[in-house]
């Protein structure tokens, strides 16, 4: 990967920052799997975002996305591991899109 999907605190100048990402066609079960994998990384918190669309489309995800937050306990290895996990799923289901970073 050339550019990280989620910037590190060192890149943003913040100690803690929450990011919202999505993969348009990622099924609900896979979002849950991604979140479970990310929760195992030291210094990383994550959760699912609700679907905001009022219209149901079969080929779209039932989830609005995933939020990821690095805490002060996250080290360089944690950031690398998150990128590896996201790259794994991105290779299989499509590119991740940063919805909007929000400061805590």
N, CA, C and O atoms as a DFTB+ gen file, in Angstrom:
416 C
 N C O
     1  1       0.839      -1.182       0.000
     2  2       0.000       0.000       0.000
     3  2       0.874       1.232       0.000
     4  3       1.819       1.343       0.781
     5  1       0.554       2.140      -0.870
     6  2       1.357       3.348      -0.958
     7  2       0.993       4.351       0.112
     8  3       1.876       4.912       0.760
     9  1      -0.280       4.584       0.308
    10  2      -0.737       5.584       1.259
    11  2      -1.615       4.907       2.306
    12  3      -2.484       4.109       1.955
    13  1      -1.401       5.213       3.587
    14  2      -2.215       4.572       4.612
    15  2      -3.679       4.974       4.482
    16  3      -3.996       6.104       4.108
    17  1      -4.562       4.036       4.795
    18  2      -5.997       4.304       4.774
    19  2      -6.353       5.240       5.908
    20  3      -7.129       6.179       5.732
    21  1      -5.788       4.983       7.066
    22  2      -6.048       5.789       8.253
    23  2      -4.731       6.373       8.714
    24  3      -3.781       5.634       8.971
    25  1      -4.660       7.701       8.824
    26  2      -3.411       8.350       9.214
    27  2      -3.108       8.106      10.683
    28  3      -4.010       7.970      11.510
    29  1      -1.828       8.053      10.985
    30  2      -1.408       7.883      12.367
    31  2      -1.456       9.216      13.095
    32  3      -1.517      10.271      12.463
    33  1      -1.431       9.172      14.404
    34  2      -1.410      10.390      15.210
    35  2      -0.214      11.257      14.891
    36  3      -0.311      12.483      14.926
    37  1       0.916      10.640      14.581
    38  2       2.113      11.403      14.237
    39  2       1.898      12.189      12.949
    40  3       2.443      13.280      12.785
    41  1       1.106      11.637      12.038
    42  2       0.846      12.322      10.776
    43  2      -0.133      13.472      10.961
    44  3      -0.052      14.474      10.250
    45  1      -1.055      13.341      11.903
    46  2      -2.079      14.364      12.084
    47  2      -1.726      15.367      13.170
    48  3      -2.310      16.449      13.227
    49  1      -0.775      15.019      14.033
    50  2      -0.416      15.893      15.136
    51  2      -1.306      15.707      16.351
    52  3      -1.095      16.366      17.369
    53  1      -2.280      14.842      16.273
    54  2      -3.198      14.583      17.387
    55  2      -2.810      13.294      18.090
    56  3      -2.240      12.387      17.484
    57  1      -3.124      13.225      19.371
    58  2      -2.861      12.001      20.114
    59  2      -3.959      10.977      19.869
    60  3      -3.682       9.786      19.725
    61  1      -5.191      11.434      19.823
    62  2      -6.303      10.532      19.558
    63  2      -7.158      11.132      18.455
    64  3      -7.530      12.304      18.516
    65  1      -7.461      10.344      17.469
    66  2      -8.334      10.800      16.401
    67  2      -9.185       9.629      15.952
    68  3      -8.715       8.495      15.861
    69  1     -10.432       9.922      15.676
    70  2     -11.354       8.890      15.224
    71  2     -11.564       9.064      13.724
    72  3     -11.757      10.176      13.232
    73  1     -11.522       7.945      13.013
    74  2     -11.727       7.937      11.575
    75  2     -12.945       7.109      11.256
    76  3     -13.249       6.131      11.939
    77  1     -13.641       7.512      10.206
    78  2     -14.785       6.757       9.730
    79  2     -14.475       6.319       8.306
    80  3     -14.177       7.140       7.439
    81  1     -14.551       5.012       8.081
    82  2     -14.268       4.470       6.758
    83  2     -15.402       3.549       6.355
    84  3     -16.180       3.086       7.188
    85  1     -15.477       3.292       5.050
    86  2     -16.486       2.346       4.581
    87  2     -15.989       1.655       3.324
    88  3     -15.125       2.151       2.601
    89  1     -16.560       0.519       3.103
    90  2     -16.329      -0.264       1.894
    91  2     -17.727      -0.587       1.381
    92  3     -18.456      -1.368       1.992
    93  1     -18.094       0.016       0.263
    94  2     -19.475       0.043      -0.186
    95  2     -20.185      -1.307      -0.223
    96  3     -21.358      -1.389       0.140
    97  1     -19.512      -2.350      -0.646
    98  2     -20.182      -3.635      -0.824
    99  2     -19.817      -4.667       0.238
   100  3     -20.058      -5.861       0.058
   101  1     -19.243      -4.215       1.326
   102  2     -18.846      -5.130       2.391
   103  2     -20.083      -5.577       3.176
   104  3     -20.811      -4.732       3.697
   105  1     -20.333      -6.876       3.270
   106  2     -21.505      -7.359       4.012
   107  2     -21.386      -7.094       5.514
   108  3     -20.287      -6.941       6.048
   109  1     -22.530      -7.043       6.174
   110  2     -22.597      -6.807       7.616
   111  2     -21.717      -7.779       8.392
   112  3     -20.972      -7.362       9.279
   113  1     -21.790      -9.054       8.076
   114  2     -21.002     -10.060       8.798
   115  2     -19.505      -9.798       8.669
   116  3     -18.748     -10.025       9.613
   117  1     -19.081      -9.322       7.507
   118  2     -17.652      -9.058       7.300
   119  2     -17.237      -7.790       8.041
   120  3     -16.129      -7.725       8.575
   121  1     -18.108      -6.782       8.080
   122  2     -17.823      -5.596       8.906
   123  2     -17.587      -6.021      10.354
   124  3     -16.658      -5.544      11.005
   125  1     -18.428      -6.914      10.847
   126  2     -18.269      -7.393      12.226
   127  2     -16.953      -8.135      12.403
   128  3     -16.295      -8.013      13.437
   129  1     -16.574      -8.903      11.392
   130  2     -15.304      -9.634      11.430
   131  2     -14.116      -8.667      11.446
   132  3     -13.169      -8.853      12.209
   133  1     -14.173      -7.642      10.604
   134  2     -13.108      -6.632      10.563
   135  2     -12.994      -5.953      11.930
   136  3     -11.894      -5.788      12.457
   137  1     -14.136      -5.561      12.497
   138  2     -14.131      -4.903      13.808
   139  2     -13.535      -5.814      14.873
   140  3     -12.771      -5.359      15.725
   141  1     -13.879      -7.094      14.828
   142  2     -13.331      -8.052      15.800
   143  2     -11.816      -8.154      15.667
   144  3     -11.109      -8.209      16.674
   145  1     -11.313      -8.180      14.445
   146  2      -9.868      -8.237      14.240
   147  2      -9.194      -6.959      14.733
   148  3      -8.144      -7.020      15.373
   149  1      -9.788      -5.804      14.441
   150  2      -9.186      -4.544      14.861
   151  2      -9.182      -4.387      16.378
   152  3      -8.264      -3.784      16.934
   153  1     -10.195      -4.922      17.052
   154  2     -10.251      -4.829      18.521
   155  2      -9.116      -5.599      19.191
   156  3      -8.795      -5.344      20.352
   157  1      -8.516      -6.525      18.477
   158  2      -7.413      -7.306      19.031
   159  2      -6.080      -6.565      18.971
   160  3      -5.088      -7.023      19.539
   161  1      -6.053      -5.425      18.285
   162  2      -4.818      -4.644      18.147
   163  2      -4.706      -3.689      19.338
   164  3      -5.655      -2.976      19.664
   165  1      -3.550      -3.684      19.974
   166  2      -3.320      -2.828      21.149
   167  2      -3.470      -1.353      20.783
   168  3      -2.905      -0.887      19.794
   169  1      -4.235      -0.631      21.590
   170  2      -4.397       0.803      21.399
   171  2      -5.390       1.197      20.321
   172  3      -5.408       2.344      19.876
   173  1      -6.221       0.245      19.898
   174  2      -7.194       0.520      18.844
   175  2      -8.594       0.221      19.360
   176  3      -8.854      -0.841      19.927
   177  1      -9.487       1.177      19.152
   178  2     -10.899       0.990      19.462
   179  2     -11.652       1.110      18.148
   180  3     -11.228       1.847      17.258
   181  1     -12.761       0.397      18.014
   182  2     -13.509       0.414      16.763
   183  2     -14.964       0.076      17.002
   184  3     -15.320      -0.476      18.043
   185  1     -15.789       0.402      16.054
   186  2     -17.211       0.085      16.126
   187  2     -17.855       0.298      14.769
   188  3     -17.226       0.820      13.849
   189  1     -19.119      -0.109      14.648
   190  2     -19.855       0.007      13.398
   191  2     -20.679       1.287      13.368
   192  3     -21.186       1.736      14.396
   193  1     -20.805       1.862      12.191
   194  2     -21.631       3.043      11.980
   195  2     -22.974       2.611      11.415
   196  3     -23.031       1.665      10.630
   197  1     -24.045       3.274      11.790
   198  2     -25.357       2.898      11.248
   199  2     -25.476       3.272       9.772
   200  3     -24.834       4.214       9.307
   201  1     -26.287       2.539       9.057
   202  2     -26.579       2.851       7.655
   203  2     -27.476       4.077       7.613
   204  3     -28.508       4.111       8.284
   205  1     -27.100       5.075       6.841
   206  2     -27.853       6.322       6.793
   207  2     -28.822       6.393       5.616
   208  3     -29.670       7.284       5.568
   209  1     -28.708       5.479       4.680
   210  2     -29.573       5.503       3.509
   211  2     -31.008       5.130       3.892
   212  3     -31.232       4.206       4.673
   213  1     -31.954       5.847       3.343
   214  2     -33.367       5.560       3.584
   215  2     -33.890       4.473       2.645
   216  3     -34.965       3.914       2.860
   217  1     -33.114       4.186       1.604
   218  2     -33.536       3.240       0.583
   219  2     -32.716       1.959       0.704
   220  3     -31.487       2.007       0.758
   221  1     -33.394       0.820       0.746
   222  2     -32.696      -0.462       0.806
   223  2     -32.245      -0.866      -0.588
   224  3     -33.036      -0.886      -1.531
   225  1     -30.968      -1.187      -0.703
   226  2     -30.437      -1.722      -1.948
   227  2     -29.705      -3.007      -1.619
   228  3     -28.806      -3.025      -0.779
   229  1     -30.092      -4.073      -2.282
   230  2     -29.580      -5.397      -1.978
   231  2     -28.063      -5.484      -2.059
   232  3     -27.441      -6.149      -1.231
   233  1     -27.462      -4.831      -3.030
   234  2     -26.015      -4.926      -3.224
   235  2     -25.213      -3.971      -2.351
   236  3     -23.982      -4.014      -2.368
   237  1     -25.875      -3.118      -1.596
   238  2     -25.178      -2.207      -0.699
   239  2     -25.080      -2.828       0.698
   240  3     -25.864      -3.704       1.061
   241  1     -24.120      -2.362       1.453
   242  2     -23.937      -2.864       2.805
   243  2     -25.077      -2.416       3.712
   244  3     -25.685      -1.369       3.489
   245  1     -25.358      -3.208       4.726
   246  2     -26.368      -2.851       5.724
   247  2     -25.759      -1.975       6.820
   248  3     -26.448      -1.586       7.764
   249  1     -24.483      -1.673       6.694
   250  2     -23.765      -0.878       7.683
   251  2     -23.270       0.390       7.000
   252  3     -22.891       0.361       5.830
   253  1     -23.273       1.496       7.725
   254  2     -22.805       2.755       7.163
   255  2     -21.295       2.845       7.079
   256  3     -20.759       3.649       6.316
   257  1     -20.613       2.035       7.851
   258  2     -19.156       2.058       7.847
   259  2     -18.601       1.585       9.175
   260  3     -19.288       0.936       9.964
   261  1     -17.355       1.922       9.401
   262  2     -16.611       1.483      10.574
   263  2     -15.859       2.684      11.116
   264  3     -15.257       3.434      10.349
   265  1     -15.886       2.876      12.419
   266  2     -15.032       3.926      12.984
   267  2     -13.841       3.265      13.656
   268  3     -13.949       2.188      14.241
   269  1     -12.714       3.932      13.558
   270  2     -11.463       3.445      14.150
   271  2     -10.849       4.587      14.929
   272  3     -10.759       5.713      14.440
   273  1     -10.426       4.285      16.149
   274  2      -9.756       5.296      16.964
   275  2      -8.491       4.712      17.553
   276  3      -8.502       3.644      18.165
   277  1      -7.394       5.437      17.356
   278  2      -6.132       5.071      17.997
   279  2      -6.070       5.787      19.330
   280  3      -6.297       6.995      19.399
   281  1      -5.767       5.055      20.386
   282  2      -5.574       5.682      21.688
   283  2      -4.087       5.971      21.870
   284  3      -3.268       5.619      21.020
   285  1      -3.751       6.608      22.971
   286  2      -2.342       6.922      23.224
   287  2      -1.510       5.655      23.412
   288  3      -0.284       5.705      23.314
   289  1      -2.156       4.524      23.678
   290  2      -1.440       3.255      23.853
   291  2      -1.016       2.633      22.519
   292  3      -0.236       1.680      22.507
   293  1      -1.514       3.152      21.406
   294  2      -1.171       2.598      20.093
   295  2       0.253       2.973      19.715
   296  3       0.634       4.142      19.776
   297  1       1.031       1.981      19.327
   298  2       2.397       2.248      18.874
   299  2       2.472       2.042      17.357
   300  3       1.463       1.772      16.706
   301  1       3.660       2.172      16.819
   302  2       3.851       2.044      15.374
   303  2       3.398       0.670      14.873
   304  3       2.822       0.563      13.790
   305  1       3.655      -0.373      15.654
   306  2       3.247      -1.721      15.264
   307  2       1.722      -1.825      15.182
   308  3       1.191      -2.520      14.315
   309  1       1.021      -1.136      16.080
   310  2      -0.444      -1.135      16.052
   311  2      -0.960      -0.497      14.771
   312  3      -1.876      -1.020      14.136
   313  1      -0.375       0.628      14.394
   314  2      -0.781       1.309      13.169
   315  2      -0.537       0.427      11.944
   316  3      -1.378       0.345      11.048
   317  1       0.608      -0.224      11.919
   318  2       0.941      -1.111      10.809
   319  2      -0.034      -2.277      10.735
   320  3      -0.476      -2.655       9.650
   321  1      -0.367      -2.843      11.881
   322  2      -1.283      -3.991      11.909
   323  2      -2.675      -3.594      11.413
   324  3      -3.313      -4.358      10.688
   325  1      -3.146      -2.415      11.795
   326  2      -4.445      -1.938      11.316
   327  2      -4.415      -1.816       9.791
   328  3      -5.350      -2.243       9.114
   329  1      -3.363      -1.244       9.261
   330  2      -3.246      -1.104       7.807
   331  2      -3.239      -2.471       7.123
   332  3      -3.838      -2.638       6.060
   333  1      -2.564      -3.444       7.730
   334  2      -2.524      -4.786       7.144
   335  2      -3.911      -5.427       7.136
   336  3      -4.308      -6.046       6.149
   337  1      -4.641      -5.278       8.233
   338  2      -5.993      -5.846       8.327
   339  2      -6.904      -5.198       7.294
   340  3      -7.635      -5.893       6.587
   341  1      -6.866      -3.868       7.202
   342  2      -7.723      -3.175       6.242
   343  2      -7.340      -3.525       4.796
   344  3      -8.211      -3.653       3.935
   345  1      -6.056      -3.676       4.537
   346  2      -5.605      -4.049       3.194
   347  2      -6.100      -5.441       2.823
   348  3      -6.504      -5.675       1.684
   349  1      -6.070      -6.361       3.777
   350  2      -6.538      -7.736       3.536
   351  2      -7.991      -7.723       3.065
   352  3      -8.323      -8.331       2.047
   353  1      -8.845      -7.038       3.800
   354  2     -10.262      -6.993       3.440
   355  2     -10.498      -6.134       2.200
   356  3     -11.379      -6.439       1.397
   357  1      -9.728      -5.077       2.039
   358  2      -9.854      -4.235       0.859
   359  2      -9.523      -4.986      -0.419
   360  3     -10.163      -4.770      -1.449
   361  1      -8.535      -5.862      -0.365
   362  2      -8.166      -6.667      -1.531
   363  2      -9.287      -7.610      -1.943
   364  3      -9.423      -7.938      -3.121
   365  1     -10.079      -8.042      -0.991
   366  2     -11.139      -9.009      -1.264
   367  2     -12.499      -8.381      -1.577
   368  3     -13.287      -8.953      -2.330
   369  1     -12.775      -7.217      -1.007
   370  2     -14.115      -6.637      -1.121
   371  2     -14.153      -5.271      -1.795
   372  3     -15.240      -4.767      -2.079
   373  1     -13.030      -4.670      -2.053
   374  2     -13.009      -3.353      -2.680
   375  2     -12.331      -2.339      -1.783
   376  3     -12.081      -2.594      -0.606
   377  1     -12.043      -1.199      -2.351
   378  2     -11.295      -0.164      -1.638
   379  2     -12.078       0.435      -0.477
   380  3     -13.301       0.564      -0.529
   381  1     -11.349       0.795       0.562
   382  2     -11.906       1.523       1.688
   383  2     -11.945       2.999       1.323
   384  3     -11.056       3.509       0.641
   385  1     -12.964       3.660       1.776
   386  2     -13.115       5.094       1.563
   387  2     -13.198       5.778       2.924
   388  3     -13.959       5.354       3.794
   389  1     -12.418       6.831       3.102
   390  2     -12.502       7.594       4.344
   391  2     -13.737       8.470       4.260
   392  3     -13.846       9.317       3.374
   393  1     -14.676       8.265       5.194
   394  2     -15.914       9.022       5.178
   395  2     -15.643      10.406       5.711
   396  3     -15.874      11.399       5.020
   397  1     -15.156      10.482       6.933
   398  2     -14.730      11.770       7.489
   399  2     -14.017      11.518       8.806
   400  3     -14.521      10.776       9.649
   401  1     -12.859      12.119       8.993
   402  2     -12.218      12.025      10.289
   403  2     -12.877      13.026      11.243
   404  3     -13.171      14.162      10.872
   405  1     -13.096      12.582      12.458
   406  2     -13.668      13.475      13.457
   407  2     -12.800      13.445      14.699
   408  3     -12.351      12.381      15.125
   409  1     -12.565      14.594      15.271
   410  2     -11.752      14.661      16.487
   411  2     -12.608      14.336      17.688
   412  3     -13.786      14.690      17.743
   413  1     -12.013      13.666      18.641
   414  2     -12.722      13.283      19.850
   415  2     -12.762      14.447      20.796
   416  3     -13.320      14.336      21.888
